[in-house]
Amino acid sequence: MPRRKGFWGGMRGNLAVMLAALVLCAVGLEFACRLLPVSDSMGWNRTLPLSERAKRFDAAAPLKIVALGDSFVEWRAGEGVNMFDLLQGDLSRQGGKILNLGQAGTDVIDYIESYRRYVLFTPDVIILCLTLGNDVYDYSEKVEVKVGESEAGASQSGIKAFIKKHSVVVNFLFRLSKQYFPVMRAGSFDQNVKNLQKKAGLTDAQVKSRLARLDPKIIELARSDAVNPWVPAIGAINPEFYKELYRESSQPGRAQAEDTLRRIRDFRSAQKVKNFLVVLLPESLQVSEKYDDFYKRCGYDLDNFPLAERRGLIRYLQRRLGDFGIRSLDTTPALEKVYPAYIPLDTHPNSQGHKAMASAMAQFIRKHFLVKPSDTKKAGAG
């Protein structure tokens, strides 16, 4: 009997050591993954719901800033590498606090609704970030759906939800599994293609022919949700998409820009906030031709489309915003100075890109919004 007790006691000790070792390995792997580039492609899993961000915000801060935007703005928010996390650190001496209301999958109409719903104080600065891919749009065609707790998945409780939300390793393995087990896929790519096909009035045969122009590997990654399904879906149905949107001479592109600008202007006019800034967030193909390969693999026609023409929309937006008396900041020059500034096989900036954009915004805000009256007089006297 004593031997059996010693045996089971020893087993329990061994199991405890093994369990402790596994836990330590899991924790070490988790932190290691967060430092690796793989974490960049999973930057929207661990952000708080908008309601929770608003609840935690310090409305008594000396310098209150509200940031509006989509996945570009939400990317890894709260982890210290997001552009607005970095900007807040830069403005800490002025007591700067930023309420980041960025949310993936939203647009200008949603930004405005998020502001109305969650900003219950008067900010010192409003920064509306305009993504120059899908934010410039003819919103008259959109069915307006109010933003609510659409991020409900992030607010679910329980151990399963906690692990899914906080573990990079689990999320990475889940995404990797989608490439091998189709039953796990969301079907977003094929649904996007179907919706765009209906809008364009194309036959199944035409869509099949257009899909054949795309890199099969990109299609497979899009179907397994490893690549933003919106990008190759648009490339398949409308290879001229970026040319129609970006060229300064494009009438459809300018019409979409005007509708977008009108909504921003109306929102700005309704606010009692002196400092309002529109930050232009370019797609990587507007920053450098080094990123072109991804877009070509997604089916886009970039032939005879130099950088100068790709930036036509930026020039147009800045000119028209100036006509409305709205300040704007083009982050393209800042992103152009670092490479790579974007996540591989993606259209979103990586940590280097966010750092560059944060630096550009900090300089702009200090120059235009934080100038003391005495400094203004000195500048005028000079």
N, C-alpha and C positions, 0 to 999 in steps of 0.2 A: 504493500500500500504506500509506504513512503516514497518508493521509487516512482509509482504512477503519479503521485502528487508532484514530485519533482519534475517528472516528464512533462505534465501539463503546464506546470509553472514555467518551465523552460520554453515551451511552445508559445505561451502567451507573451513571454519576453521577446522571443524572436519575431512574432507577428507584430508586436508594438514597434520594434526597431525597423522592420520592413515597411510598416505603414508610415512611420515618421520619415523614412528615406524617400518613399514615394511622394509624400506631401512636399518635402523639400525640393525634390526634382521638379514636381509640377509647378511650384512657385517660381523656381529658378527659370524654368522654361517659359513661363508666362512673362516674366520681366524681360527675358532675353528677346522674346518675340516683339515686345513693345519697342525695343531699340532697333529692330531690323526693319528694312523697307516694307516687309509684308504688312506691318501695322498701318502703313499709309493707305492701303487699299481697303481698310476696314474702319475708316475714320468716322462712321456715323452710328456705330452700334452703342457706344457708351455715353452718348449725350443725354442730358436730362430733358424731360418734356418741357414745352414752353411755359406751362403753368408753374412748374417747379422753379424754373429759372427766374421767372418774374417774382415768385414768392420769396426767393432768397436774395433778391437784389437790394442793395442798400440805397434806398431813395433819399437818404439824408446826406449822401456824399457831396463834397464841394463841387465836383465836376461829374455830371451824369451824362452818359452817352448811350444812345440806343442804336444798335446795329441791326439792319434788316437785310435779308438775303436768302439764298437757297443753300444747296449742299456745299458750295464754295465757302460759305460763311460758317456753316455748322461743322465743317470738317474738324474732327478731334477737339471740339470745343471743351475747354476745362482741363485740358491735358498739358497746357503750357507751350504748345507748338502752333496753336491756331493763331491767325493774324490778329484777332482781337484780344486774345490772352496776352500776346506780346505787346500789343499797343497799350493795354491797360498797365502793364509793367513799366512801359516807357513813360506813361503819364502819372505814375504813382506819386511823384512829388507834388503834383497839383491836386492830389486826392481823386484822381480819375477812376471811375467805376463804369464798366460797360455791361449793359444788358444785351446779350447776344441772342437775338430772336431768329437767327438763321435756321432754316428747316429744309431738308432735302425734298425735292419734288415740288417746290412751290414757285410762284412767279410774282410779278408786281402787284396784282390784285390781292394775292394772299398776304404779301408783305404789309399792305395797307390794313387789311383786316386783322392781322396779328398785332399791329400797333394799336389799333382801336380796342382790341380785346384785352391786351396784357399791359399796356403802358398807362398806369393810373397816376402818373406824376408828370411834371413838366420837365423834360430833359434840357440840358444845355446844348447838346448837339445831337442831330439825327443824321446817321450815315446810311444811305440806301445804296446797297451794292447791286449793280446791274450786270448780270452775267451775259456776255455778248455771244450767246449761243441760242438759248431758248427763252431768254427774258424779253428780247425784242420781238414783239408779236402783235398781231392784230387781235386785240382782246375783245373786239366786238363779236368775234366768232366763238368766244369762250362762254360756256355755261358757268356762271359765277357760283362757286360753292364756298360757303364761309368756313374759315379755319376754326376747327374745334380741337378736341383732343385726338386728332388724327394720329398722334404719336402715342396712342394708348398702349401699344405694345411695349413701349419703354417704361410705362408706369405699372405694368403688371407685377404682382407679388409672387413669392414662392421661390424655392431654391432653383428650379429650372429656369425661371425668368432671370433670376440674379446671375446665374452662370452665363446665360446667353448674352446678357447685357455687359458683364464685366470681364469676360474671359476672351482674350485675343486668340488663344490656342483653340478653344472650342469653336469659335466663329470661323477660324481658318480651316479647321478640319471639316466643318459643316459645308463651307463653300467648296472645298476640294472634293468632297463626296458627291456634290452635284454634277461634277464632270464625269463621274463613273456610274451614277445611279439616276437616270432621267426622271424617275418617279418623284424625286426630291425637288425638281425644278419648278419655278413659279410660272413659267410660260410667258414671261413678259415680252421677250423678243418677238415671238410669233404673233402675240396679240398686238404689239405695236405695228408690226408689218401689216396685219389685217386691217387695222384702223386707218393707216396711211394709204393702203390700197383702195379702200372704200372712198376716201376723200379725193384721191387722185383719179378715180374711175378706171383703174387698171384691171385687166383680166388676170386669171390665175397663171396663164401661160406667160404673160408679160412679166409678172412678178417673179416667176421661176427663172426666166431669162436674166432678169436684173440681179437676182440673188447669186446667179452663177458667176457674176463679175467680182463678187467679194471673196476674200481669202476664206476658204473653208474653216480654217483654224479659228478665225475671228467669229464666224457664225456659231461654231461649237462653243466657244467661250461665252458668247452672248446668250446662247440658250441655257447655259449652265450658270448664268448670272455672275460670271467672273469678269465680264466687261459690261459697262453701262449699255443696256439693250437699246436705248434711244438712239445712240450714235450710229451703229451699223444699220439700224432699221431705216433711218432717214437717208443714209447713204445709198441703200438699195433702191428705195422708191424715188428719191430725188437727188441724183449725183451733183446737180448744180446748186444745191441748197446754199452753200456758203458764198458762192459767186452772186447769187440773187440777193443775199442778205447784206453782204459786205461792200460790194462795189458802190461807190458814191453815186454813180449814174443809174443804179438800179431803181426803177420806179416801185416795184413791189416791196423792196427793202426799205425804201424811204417812207412808204405808206405805213409799214409796220412800225418804223421808228417814230413816226408822228403820233400814232395811236398810243404807243408806250409813253412818249414824252408828255402827252396831254394828261395822262393819268398821274404821272409824277408831279406835273405842274399843279394839278388840282389838289393833290394831297399836300404839297408844300404850302399852297395858299391857305389851306384849312388849319395849319398849325400855328401856334403862337410861339414858335421857336425861332430865334434869330439865326442860329448857325445850322445850316442844312447843307449836306454834301452828298453828291452822287459819285460813287466810286465805280469806275469802269473796270470790270474783270474780264480780260480777253481770253479767248480760247487759245490753246498753245500754237495753233497754226498762224495766229496773228502776231505771235511773239518771235518765232523763228521757223525757217524752213526745215530745221533739223528734226522737227516733230511731224513732218509730212507723212512719213511712212505709215503711221497708224491710220491716218485718214484715208490714204490711198487703199489700204487693205480693207477699209470699211466701205469702199466703193465710191468715194467722192472724187469728182473731177477737179484737180488742182492745176491742170496744164494751163500755161499762159496766165497765171494768177500770182503775180509778184506780191511781196509784202506791202508795197505802197498801196496797191489796190485792196488788199485784205484789210487795211486799216482805214479804208474810206468811211466805214460806219462810225469809227471812233471820232474822226474829224467832224463828221456830220452831227453826231450827238453832242459833242462839246460845243460846237457853234450854236446849236439850237438851245441847249441848256443856258448858254450865255445870254441868248436873246430873252430868255425867261428870267434872267437875273439869278440863276441857280449855279452855285459853284460846282465844279466837277474835277475829278482827279483821274487821270489815265495811268494805270499801274503797269502798262506795257513796258515803258523804259526800265523800270525797276526789275521786272521779270526777265528782260532781255540780258541783264548783266550777269545772271546766274544760269548755270546749266548742269544737270537738268533741273528745271523748275516745276516739272509736272510728273505725276505718277506714270510709270510705263503702261502702255496700252490703256490710257485713260485721258480724260480732258481736265482733270482736277489738279491744282497745284499741290506739290509735296511740301515737306517742312521747309525746304530752302525757299520755295516760292512764297510761302506764307510769311517767312521772315522778311523777304524783300518787300512784300506789300505792306507789312506792318511798319517798316521803316519809312516807306514813302508816305503813308498816312500820318505818321507821327510828325514828320517834317511839315506836312501841309497844315495840320491842325495847329502846330506851334506858330506857324507863320501867319495864318489867317484868322484863327479863332482864339488864340491865347495871347494876343498882343495887348500889352497894357496901354492905356491912353497916353502916358508919357513917352512910351516907345514910338507911338504913332507920330507924335509931335516931332520927336527927334528925326524920324525918318523923313518927314515932310520938310524939315528945316534943311536937311542935307541935300 
